[in-house]
Amino acid sequence: MNWNKWIRQFHRWVSIAFTLSVIATFVALAQKPPVEWVSYVPLFPLALLLLSGLYLFALPYLARRRGGHGATDGT
């Protein structure tokens, strides 16, 4: 598996972890009394999603700049 496919797969799995952590946060904050520190749990997967998402977003532009097989504008 090449580097780009690994990043894409990593991004998918982290998105699942982020979704589950947000659901767990809603459940924890609905308790009486609410467990407030749990609201910080989704921040770590969110930061990983930001980094991998920015990398995936930039891939076509970097490939086009290098003259590779990036996205074309159809002209």
Secondary structure as the mmCIF struct_conf table of DSSP 4:
data_model
#
loop_
_struct_conf.conf_type_id
_struct_conf.id
_struct_conf.beg_label_comp_id
_struct_conf.beg_label_asym_id
_struct_conf.beg_label_seq_id
_struct_conf.end_label_comp_id
_struct_conf.end_label_asym_id
_struct_conf.end_label_seq_id
HELX_RH_AL_P HELX_RH_AL_P1 TRP A 3 LEU A 29
TURN_TY1_P TURN_TY1_P1 ALA A 30 ALA A 30
BEND BEND1 GLN A 31 PRO A 33
HELX_RH_3T_P HELX_RH_3T_P1 GLU A 36 TYR A 40
TURN_TY1_P TURN_TY1_P2 VAL A 41 PRO A 42
HELX_RH_AL_P HELX_RH_AL_P2 LEU A 43 ARG A 66
TURN_TY1_P TURN_TY1_P3 GLY A 67 GLY A 67
BEND BEND2 GLY A 68 HIS A 69
#
